[in-house]
Amino acid sequence: MKGLLSRYIGVVIAVAGLLMFIFGVISGETDEVLRKAATICLECIGLR
């Protein structure tokens, strides 16, 4: 029973993550996330 429950929770979390990923792509958030990630990387190595 415990193994079945943990597998079910894993599937639910994976589906929720996939839905959030799809929503982000549809709403155009990928450009913003990439821009912020590049800015943080440049700040970490001292170029910005």
Secondary structure, DSSP 8 states (H G I E B T S, - for coil): -HHHHHHHHHHHHHHHHHHHHHHHHHTTHHHHHHHHHHHHHHHHTT--
